[in-house]
Each structure stands twice: as structure tokens, then as C-alpha cells.
Amino acid sequence: MKKIIFCTSLLFFQALFSQITLTSFSPNINHSSFGKALDAYGNDMVISATNGMNFMDGNNVFVFKKNGSIINQETFFTTPSDGIASDGFGNTVSIDNDFIAVGSPFHDEVSSNAGAVYLYRKVANSWQFIQKITAFDGIADDYFGYDVKVYNNQLFVTAIDDEPTGQPTALNNGAVYVYNFNGLNWVFFQKITLGASYKFGGKIKISNNSLAISSGSTFAPLINIHTYNFNGSNWNYSNSLNPTSTAEQYISDFNLDNNQLFVLLSTGLNANVIIYEAGSNIWNLSSTLTNVNQGDNIATTFVVKNDMMFIGSGAYILQMTRKSPLSYYKKINGNWVFQEVIYGNGNIGNDDYFGSRIAITDNLVLIGAPNENYPLPIGKAYTFDTTLGIDENTLNEFKLYPNPTNDKVFLSNNLVNEIRFIDIYQFDGKLIKQVKSNSNSISLKELSNGIYLLKITKNNGVSFTRKIVKN
């Protein structure tokens, strides 16, 4: 039976009991839009950035590894010598096991904007370029490499404007190319197309033997999700679905996990997550997670893995600059329950787009904030363990008093000099102000009576939260 799960702003109070330690990092060279594309596998992270202020400056792709609380930059790849800055190298990235795929959808070797993908492999703890792939039937403006995914020794590459041989180039049908790794090279295996589609391959998601591919765009009247199953020999079409019920609704993102298909369905300020269970060549509607937007921030992307869901925002309605929220949900006793709103550590008056790019593994959550710290160097990435661990010593030592308070709140431990700033949020997750704390007290006199959340960020980037009641 279909279940409806209602989520209101009151659920923000649950965040008071969920603590997440964020660790931020960025490259050791000048960069812009760090976090524009990212992916993670285990403790390995691959993140792209622009060399300058626009796409004509070219991109770098950075590889980091997390060892405990330490994050090291292992290497980075620049726009290859056979390409140019405007090729879009690094517009999409993917990592799986010891392989990294980097899309370059505007590469011109085959023809103008035909596209290419560059493959790297980790050999003896060193990342090495191993192969460049172009479409065997590529033509101008196919954009091969628009999206890339490496998964279980298969490589998936989309070409959103590909057309069948002999068809008009303006159709923009799209295609997904599949390659297998034979131990030495990536070898073409299968080309997936769908008749009368438009921009087939805008996004692809893979889990176990299920593949989901989008067609259409937000500028077109309809977006569909098409699913395929792998039978050990080929990827075979299963079915197509579109949960929209009005002309204003559109699919922002989708995910596959644990034999379920998750669809982020948006309508202006309202967004829901529609959840389907895998059936026999069909997806059966299971439940709906409602009202997942945070205020006027529009939910645009999300990830789901191991009973955790993170929903990010890359746009908003009211024209006021602000830090972007990332909502965290956890599946508890079969229901998705709101846990916390997470923010980056950048300045208040900055559209940081924290959470506009997200990746999750069994070990960590990786979050991009590609516009944080404007102007140069722009962009940061954040990570935390999927165990949602925290600095227990900090929590045990840190006290706020009096609580409740009618004016000042005092900080009771010896960490005062280690605090970088304190963010004050109201109950619905709205950021009220940021305090640069260099004393042992904060005044809340100007705030209305109510419950607030104080997010304390230390100089080392570790952050934790405390509840305070103003009366």
C-alpha cells in the first residue's frame, strides 16, 4: 500500500540530537569552481575545478584520499595535450575501484564537439593515464562524455545529441555507450538508444544489475526515466516512467539503491521524493517523502545509499544571497525521517551552492561547494564519515550556560580561542547570523523568544551543534 510520509519544519528539532563533523579541503594550487563535478569510491575522491573564472580557462581534475581524519591530495590531471581549454575536460568525473573516467564533451578530434573520455588507472599506488575513447560513430555536436560512470568493470558514456545513422542531426535523440575492461583496455560492448527520445542520457545511475537513464530536459515539456536490467550478456530495456502530474512538475534528479528507484520531483517551492520498489520488469510505487525543500531553496540534487539520503539545493526563489542547505534523512523502522540541515563553513553573504554536488560511499559523504569563498580561489569540498562520528572530547568539554537565557550565553570550556565562528539558526533551519567569537559570551538579546541551534566551527574545520532556548 502506498505510504505518505509528511515532513514539516518542526522536524528540524531532530537535528538537535544529530551531530556531524564536517572536514573542508581544497586543492594546493589556484582554482575556481572547485567541486563543480565530483565522485567518490571508498576513501578516494575525485573532484574537478576550473583553472580561472570561466570555462575557456580549462579544468583540472584532483584526486584526494581520506586516511582517518587526514585528507591528502594524491595528484591532479590537467586538460590533455591533445585537447584545448574549452573541451570541457572534467565537466563529468567518475571513480570506481582503481579507475577514473573524465568526460570531455566538447572535444573536437572526431569533429566539432563530438566529445571524448579519458581513462586513468591506479597502478602501484600511482594514477596513470591509460586510454582515450571517442565514439566509433561520432559526429559533430554529439557531446560524447556528457555524463560518465565507471561501475563493476563497465564504463558508461552518454552522448546526449547522438542521432541514428542517416537521421537529421537536429533530432538530438541521444545514446549511451557501454565499454568493458578486458584487463588491458576498455573495449566497446553495447550502444543503448531509445526511439523517438530527446537528449537520452542526460543523467545515468547504476546499482547492481539496474541502470536508469533520463531523457528530455527541464527546457523540454517532458522528462522520462528509462530503466534497464543486465542479464549477464546485455543491458535490456525494462520500462519507462514519469511521475509528473502537472505541467509545472519536473524531475530534478534520481537514484538507484537497494532495489529501489528514487525520483526527486520538483514544483517551484515544493519538492517530493517518489520511491519505487523493483518488480518484474516494472517499478511499483512504494511511498512518497513530501516537502523536502528548505524554505525557498529549490531541491536540485540528492544521493541515497545504505538508508541515508542527502538532498541539496542549487537554486532559490527570493533574490537574497545565502548559504545553501543540505538536508539529511535517515531510514528508521521503514520510514524516511528528517535528521538535520547541514551548512558549509563559508561566509553568510555568499551563494556557496553547498550540496549542489554530492557523492556517497560506504565510508564517507562528499559535498561540493563550488562557489564558496568568492573571489578566487573559489570552491571547497567537504566530507564526513558515514558513521556520522564527532569529536567526542569537544562535545564533552563544551558547555553553554545559562540555558534557557534571556540575554547572554556563556561558553564554559578552554576551547574559546579555537572557535572560528558560531552560526545561529532558527528552528526551521534559517540562518540568523554568524558570530566571530573571540570572547566567552554571545548576546541573544535581539532574538525573539524560541529555540535556536548554535553551530560552533573550530579553526580546524570541525563543527558541532548545541541547542539554546531564548526566553
C-alpha positions as CSV (number, residue, x, y, z in Angstrom):
1,M,0.0,0.0,0.0
2,K,1.2,3.5,-0.8
3,K,2.5,5.4,2.2
4,I,2.7,9.2,2.5
5,I,5.4,10.5,4.8
6,F,4.9,14.1,5.9
7,C,7.9,16.2,6.7
8,T,7.4,19.7,8.2
9,S,9.8,22.3,9.5
10,L,9.2,21.0,13.0
11,L,11.3,18.0,12.2
12,F,14.3,20.3,12.3
13,F,14.3,19.8,16.0
14,Q,15.6,16.3,15.4
15,A,18.8,17.9,14.1
16,L,19.5,19.0,17.7
17,F,20.3,15.4,18.5
18,S,22.3,14.5,15.3
19,Q,25.9,15.7,15.2
20,I,28.0,15.8,12.1
21,T,31.7,16.7,11.9
22,L,32.5,18.4,8.6
23,T,36.0,18.5,7.2
24,S,36.7,21.0,4.4
25,F,39.5,20.9,1.9
26,S,40.6,22.4,-1.4
27,P,43.5,22.0,-3.9
28,N,47.0,23.2,-3.2
29,I,47.0,25.3,-6.4
30,N,44.9,28.3,-7.5
31,H,41.5,27.2,-8.7
32,S,37.9,28.2,-9.4
33,S,34.6,26.3,-9.0
34,F,36.3,23.5,-7.1
35,G,33.5,20.9,-6.6
36,K,31.7,21.6,-10.0
37,A,31.9,17.8,-10.6
38,L,32.8,15.1,-8.1
39,D,32.6,11.4,-7.3
40,A,33.9,9.0,-4.6
41,Y,34.7,5.4,-4.1
42,G,35.7,4.0,-0.7
43,N,38.1,6.7,0.7
44,D,39.1,8.0,-2.7
45,M,37.6,11.2,-4.0
46,V,37.9,12.8,-7.5
47,I,36.9,16.5,-7.9
48,S,37.2,18.9,-10.8
49,A,37.8,22.7,-10.8
50,T,38.2,25.4,-13.4
51,N,41.6,27.0,-13.7
52,G,40.2,30.5,-13.9
53,M,36.9,32.4,-13.9
54,N,35.2,30.8,-17.0
55,F,35.2,27.5,-19.0
56,M,37.7,28.9,-21.5
57,D,40.3,28.7,-18.8
58,G,40.2,24.9,-18.8
59,N,39.8,22.4,-16.0
60,N,41.9,20.4,-13.6
61,V,40.7,17.1,-12.0
62,F,42.1,16.5,-8.5
63,V,42.4,13.1,-6.7
64,F,42.2,13.0,-2.9
65,K,42.4,10.2,-0.4
66,K,41.0,10.2,3.2
67,N,43.0,8.4,5.8
68,G,41.2,8.8,9.1
69,S,40.9,12.5,9.8
70,I,43.6,13.4,7.2
71,I,42.8,14.2,3.6
72,N,45.7,14.1,1.2
73,Q,45.9,15.4,-2.4
74,E,47.4,12.5,-4.4
75,T,47.6,14.0,-7.9
76,F,45.7,16.1,-10.4
77,F,45.1,15.8,-14.2
78,T,45.1,18.8,-16.5
79,T,43.4,19.3,-19.8
80,P,45.4,16.8,-22.0
81,S,47.8,18.0,-24.6
82,D,45.6,16.8,-27.4
83,G,42.8,19.0,-26.2
84,I,42.1,22.7,-25.6
85,A,40.8,24.6,-22.6
86,S,37.2,24.8,-24.0
87,D,36.9,21.0,-24.4
88,G,35.0,20.7,-21.0
89,F,37.6,18.3,-19.6
90,G,36.3,17.4,-16.1
91,N,32.7,18.5,-16.7
92,T,31.9,15.0,-15.5
93,V,34.0,12.6,-13.5
94,S,33.6,9.0,-12.1
95,I,35.7,6.7,-9.9
96,D,35.3,3.0,-9.2
97,N,37.9,0.7,-7.8
98,D,41.2,1.7,-9.4
99,F,39.7,3.6,-12.4
100,I,38.8,7.2,-13.1
101,A,36.8,8.4,-16.1
102,V,36.9,12.0,-17.1
103,G,34.4,13.4,-19.7
104,S,35.4,16.0,-22.2
105,P,32.1,16.5,-24.1
106,F,33.3,19.4,-26.3
107,H,36.5,17.7,-27.6
108,D,37.0,18.2,-31.3
109,E,39.2,15.2,-32.5
110,V,36.4,13.4,-34.4
111,S,34.5,16.5,-35.2
112,S,33.5,19.8,-33.5
113,N,32.1,19.0,-30.1
114,A,32.0,15.2,-30.9
115,G,33.5,14.6,-27.4
116,A,35.9,12.2,-25.7
117,V,36.5,10.4,-22.4
118,Y,39.9,10.0,-20.7
119,L,40.6,6.9,-18.5
120,Y,43.1,6.7,-15.7
121,R,44.2,3.7,-13.6
122,K,45.9,3.3,-10.3
123,V,49.0,1.2,-10.7
124,A,51.5,0.7,-7.9
125,N,49.8,3.5,-5.9
126,S,50.2,5.9,-8.8
127,W,47.4,7.3,-11.0
128,Q,48.3,6.9,-14.7
129,F,46.6,7.8,-18.0
130,I,45.8,4.6,-19.8
131,Q,43.3,5.4,-22.7
132,K,41.3,7.9,-24.6
133,I,38.0,6.9,-26.0
134,T,35.9,8.5,-28.7
135,A,32.6,7.2,-30.2
136,F,33.2,4.9,-33.2
137,D,30.3,6.6,-35.0
138,G,30.7,10.1,-33.5
139,I,29.8,13.2,-35.5
140,A,29.7,16.9,-34.7
141,D,27.8,18.0,-31.6
142,D,27.2,14.6,-30.2
143,Y,28.7,15.6,-26.8
144,F,30.1,12.2,-26.1
145,G,31.2,12.3,-22.4
146,Y,28.3,14.4,-21.3
147,D,27.9,12.0,-18.4
148,V,30.3,9.1,-17.4
149,K,30.1,6.3,-14.9
150,V,32.5,3.5,-14.1
151,Y,30.9,0.6,-12.4
152,N,32.0,-3.1,-11.9
153,N,34.5,-3.1,-14.8
154,Q,32.0,-1.4,-17.2
155,L,32.2,2.2,-18.5
156,F,29.0,4.1,-19.4
157,V,29.3,7.2,-21.6
158,T,26.4,9.4,-22.7
159,A,26.2,11.4,-25.9
160,I,23.0,13.4,-25.4
161,D,22.8,14.7,-29.0
162,D,23.7,11.5,-30.8
163,E,21.4,10.6,-33.8
164,P,20.9,7.3,-35.6
165,T,22.8,6.9,-38.8
166,G,21.0,8.7,-41.6
167,Q,18.7,10.7,-39.3
168,P,18.6,14.5,-39.1
169,T,21.2,15.9,-36.7
170,A,18.6,18.3,-35.2
171,L,16.7,15.4,-33.6
172,N,19.2,15.1,-30.6
173,N,18.0,11.6,-29.7
174,G,21.0,10.7,-27.5
175,A,22.7,7.4,-26.7
176,V,24.6,5.6,-24.0
177,Y,27.8,3.7,-25.0
178,V,28.9,0.8,-22.8
179,Y,32.5,-0.5,-22.6
180,N,34.1,-3.5,-20.8
181,F,37.5,-3.6,-19.4
182,N,39.4,-6.7,-20.7
183,G,42.4,-6.4,-18.4
184,L,44.4,-4.0,-20.6
185,N,41.9,-1.7,-22.4
186,W,38.3,-0.5,-22.4
187,V,36.5,-2.2,-25.4
188,F,33.2,-1.2,-26.9
189,F,30.4,-3.6,-25.7
190,Q,26.9,-2.1,-26.4
191,K,25.2,1.0,-27.6
192,I,21.9,1.8,-25.9
193,T,19.4,4.0,-27.7
194,L,15.7,4.6,-27.5
195,G,13.5,5.5,-30.4
196,A,11.9,9.0,-30.5
197,S,13.7,10.1,-27.4
198,Y,15.1,13.6,-26.8
199,K,18.5,14.0,-25.1
200,F,18.6,10.4,-24.0
201,G,21.5,10.1,-21.5
202,G,21.3,13.4,-19.7
203,K,21.9,11.5,-16.5
204,I,22.7,7.9,-15.7
205,K,22.6,6.0,-12.4
206,I,23.6,2.4,-11.8
207,S,23.2,-0.1,-8.9
208,N,23.8,-3.8,-9.1
209,N,22.1,-5.0,-12.3
210,S,19.9,-2.0,-12.7
211,L,20.5,1.0,-15.0
212,A,18.4,4.2,-15.1
213,I,18.8,6.8,-17.9
214,S,17.0,10.1,-18.3
215,S,15.7,11.7,-21.4
216,G,14.4,15.2,-22.1
217,S,15.4,18.4,-20.2
218,T,13.9,21.0,-17.9
219,F,13.5,23.2,-21.1
220,A,11.5,20.4,-22.8
221,P,7.9,19.6,-22.0
222,L,8.7,16.1,-20.6
223,I,11.4,14.3,-18.7
224,N,11.4,10.5,-18.5
225,I,13.4,7.9,-16.7
226,H,14.1,4.7,-18.6
227,T,15.3,1.6,-16.8
228,Y,17.4,-1.4,-18.0
229,N,18.4,-4.8,-16.5
230,F,21.6,-6.6,-17.1
231,N,21.1,-10.3,-17.8
232,G,24.8,-11.2,-17.8
233,S,25.1,-10.6,-21.5
234,N,23.4,-7.3,-22.4
235,W,21.6,-4.4,-20.9
236,N,17.9,-4.9,-21.8
237,Y,15.1,-2.4,-21.7
238,S,12.8,-2.8,-18.8
239,N,10.3,0.1,-18.7
240,S,9.9,3.9,-18.7
241,L,8.2,6.1,-16.1
242,N,7.4,9.7,-15.4
243,P,5.6,10.6,-12.1
244,T,4.8,14.2,-13.0
245,S,1.1,15.0,-12.9
246,T,1.1,18.7,-13.9
247,A,2.9,20.8,-16.4
248,E,4.8,22.6,-13.6
249,Q,6.3,19.5,-12.2
250,Y,9.7,18.2,-13.4
251,I,12.3,15.6,-12.4
252,S,15.4,17.2,-10.8
253,D,17.3,14.1,-10.1
254,F,17.0,10.3,-9.5
255,N,18.9,7.5,-7.8
256,L,19.1,3.7,-7.5
257,D,19.8,1.9,-4.3
258,N,18.8,-1.3,-2.6
259,N,16.4,-2.4,-5.4
260,Q,14.6,0.9,-5.2
261,L,14.3,3.8,-7.6
262,F,14.2,7.3,-6.0
263,V,12.9,10.3,-8.0
264,L,13.2,13.9,-6.9
265,L,10.1,15.7,-8.2
266,S,10.0,19.5,-8.1
267,T,7.3,22.1,-8.5
268,G,8.7,25.5,-7.6
269,L,8.9,25.7,-3.8
270,N,7.6,22.2,-3.4
271,A,9.6,19.0,-3.9
272,N,8.9,15.4,-3.1
273,V,10.9,12.2,-3.3
274,I,8.9,9.4,-5.1
275,I,10.1,5.9,-4.1
276,Y,9.6,2.8,-6.3
277,E,10.2,-0.8,-5.5
278,A,11.7,-3.1,-8.1
279,G,9.2,-5.6,-9.6
280,S,9.2,-7.9,-12.6
281,N,10.2,-5.5,-15.4
282,I,8.3,-2.7,-13.7
283,W,8.8,-0.3,-10.8
284,N,5.9,-0.2,-8.3
285,L,5.1,3.0,-6.4
286,S,6.1,2.4,-2.7
287,S,6.0,5.7,-0.8
288,T,6.4,9.5,-1.1
289,L,8.6,11.7,1.0
290,T,6.9,15.1,0.9
291,N,8.0,18.7,1.2
292,V,11.8,18.2,1.1
293,N,12.6,21.8,0.1
294,Q,14.2,24.1,2.8
295,G,12.3,27.4,2.7
296,D,12.6,28.9,-0.8
297,N,15.7,26.9,-1.7
298,I,14.9,24.5,-4.5
299,A,15.9,20.9,-4.2
300,T,18.0,20.1,-7.3
301,T,20.2,17.0,-6.4
302,F,20.3,14.2,-4.0
303,V,22.0,10.9,-3.2
304,V,20.7,7.7,-1.5
305,K,22.8,4.9,0.0
306,N,22.5,2.5,2.9
307,D,19.4,4.1,4.4
308,M,20.8,7.6,4.2
309,M,19.6,10.4,1.9
310,F,21.1,13.8,1.4
311,I,19.1,16.5,-0.6
312,G,21.0,19.5,-1.9
313,S,19.9,22.8,-3.4
314,G,21.4,24.6,-6.4
315,A,18.8,27.4,-6.8
316,Y,16.4,29.5,-4.8
317,I,13.4,31.8,-5.4
318,L,14.0,35.1,-3.4
319,Q,16.9,37.0,-4.7
320,M,18.9,37.2,-1.5
321,T,22.4,35.6,-1.3
322,R,22.6,32.8,1.2
323,K,24.5,29.7,2.2
324,S,22.8,26.6,0.7
325,P,21.3,23.9,2.9
326,L,21.8,20.2,2.7
327,S,19.1,18.1,4.2
328,Y,19.9,14.8,5.8
329,Y,17.3,12.0,6.1
330,K,17.7,8.5,7.6
331,K,15.5,5.4,7.2
332,I,14.3,4.4,10.6
333,N,11.9,1.5,11.0
334,G,11.0,1.6,7.4
335,N,10.3,5.3,7.3
336,W,12.5,8.2,6.0
337,V,12.9,10.6,8.9
338,F,14.4,14.1,8.7
339,Q,17.6,14.4,10.8
340,E,19.4,17.6,10.2
341,V,20.1,20.6,7.9
342,I,23.8,20.9,7.2
343,Y,25.6,24.1,6.0
344,G,29.1,24.8,4.8
345,N,31.5,27.0,6.8
346,G,31.8,29.9,4.3
347,N,30.6,33.5,4.7
348,I,26.9,34.2,5.2
349,G,26.6,36.6,2.2
350,N,27.8,34.2,-0.4
351,D,26.0,31.8,-2.7
352,D,28.2,28.9,-1.9
353,Y,26.0,26.2,-3.6
354,F,27.0,23.8,-0.8
355,G,25.4,20.5,-1.6
356,S,24.8,21.2,-5.3
357,R,27.1,18.2,-5.9
358,I,27.1,15.2,-3.6
359,A,28.6,11.7,-3.6
360,I,28.3,8.9,-1.0
361,T,30.2,5.7,-0.4
362,D,30.1,3.1,2.4
363,N,32.8,5.1,4.1
364,L,32.1,8.8,3.5
365,V,29.9,11.6,2.2
366,L,31.5,14.1,-0.2
367,I,29.9,17.5,-0.7
368,G,30.8,20.2,-3.2
369,A,30.5,23.9,-2.5
370,P,31.7,25.2,-5.9
371,N,31.0,28.9,-5.3
372,E,32.3,29.2,-1.7
373,N,34.9,31.9,-0.9
374,Y,34.3,34.2,-3.9
375,P,36.5,35.7,-5.4
376,L,39.5,33.4,-6.2
377,P,40.3,30.8,-5.1
378,I,36.6,29.7,-5.4
379,G,35.1,26.5,-4.2
380,K,35.6,23.9,-1.4
381,A,34.7,20.3,-0.8
382,Y,33.5,18.8,2.5
383,T,33.5,15.3,3.7
384,F,32.4,13.4,6.8
385,D,32.3,9.7,7.8
386,T,29.0,7.9,7.1
387,T,29.1,6.8,10.7
388,L,28.3,10.5,11.4
389,G,31.0,10.5,14.1
390,I,32.0,13.6,16.0
391,D,34.8,14.9,18.2
392,E,33.6,13.4,21.5
393,N,36.1,15.3,23.6
394,T,34.9,18.6,22.2
395,L,31.3,17.7,22.9
396,N,32.0,16.6,26.4
397,E,34.0,19.7,27.3
398,F,31.9,22.3,25.7
399,K,29.0,23.8,27.7
400,L,26.6,26.7,27.2
401,Y,25.0,28.5,30.2
402,P,22.6,29.7,31.3
403,N,20.2,27.7,29.1
404,P,17.4,29.0,28.9
405,T,18.7,32.5,28.7
406,N,17.1,36.0,28.2
407,D,20.3,37.7,27.0
408,K,23.9,36.4,27.1
409,V,25.0,32.8,26.8
410,F,28.5,31.9,28.1
411,L,31.0,29.4,26.7
412,S,32.4,27.3,29.6
413,N,35.5,25.5,28.3
414,N,39.0,26.2,27.3
415,L,38.2,25.9,23.5
416,V,37.1,29.5,23.2
417,N,40.3,30.6,21.5
418,E,39.9,27.7,19.0
419,I,36.5,28.8,17.8
420,R,36.5,30.3,14.3
421,F,32.8,31.4,14.3
422,I,29.3,30.4,15.5
423,D,26.3,30.2,13.3
424,I,22.9,30.8,14.8
425,Y,19.9,29.1,13.2
426,Q,16.2,29.4,13.9
427,F,14.0,26.3,14.3
428,D,13.2,26.0,10.6
429,G,16.8,25.9,9.5
430,K,17.1,29.6,8.5
431,L,20.5,31.1,9.3
432,I,20.0,34.2,11.5
433,K,23.6,35.4,11.8
434,Q,27.2,34.5,12.1
435,V,29.2,35.5,15.2
436,K,33.0,35.8,15.1
437,S,33.6,34.5,18.6
438,N,36.7,35.9,20.3
439,S,35.1,36.1,23.8
440,N,33.5,33.7,26.2
441,S,29.9,35.0,25.6
442,I,27.4,35.7,22.9
443,S,24.4,38.1,23.2
444,L,21.0,36.8,22.0
445,K,19.1,39.8,23.3
446,E,17.8,40.9,19.9
447,L,16.4,37.5,19.1
448,S,12.7,36.6,19.6
449,N,11.9,34.0,22.3
450,G,12.2,30.5,21.0
451,I,14.5,27.5,20.4
452,Y,17.7,28.1,18.4
453,L,20.6,26.0,17.1
454,L,24.2,27.2,17.5
455,K,26.6,25.6,15.1
456,I,30.2,26.0,16.5
457,T,33.0,25.7,14.0
458,K,36.6,25.4,15.2
459,N,39.7,26.7,13.4
460,N,40.5,23.1,12.2
461,G,37.1,22.9,10.4
462,V,35.5,20.6,12.9
463,S,31.9,21.7,13.7
464,F,29.3,20.6,16.2
465,T,25.9,21.9,17.4
466,R,24.2,23.0,20.6
467,K,20.6,23.8,21.4
468,I,19.8,27.1,23.2
469,V,16.4,28.4,24.4
470,K,15.8,32.1,24.5
471,N,13.1,33.3,26.9
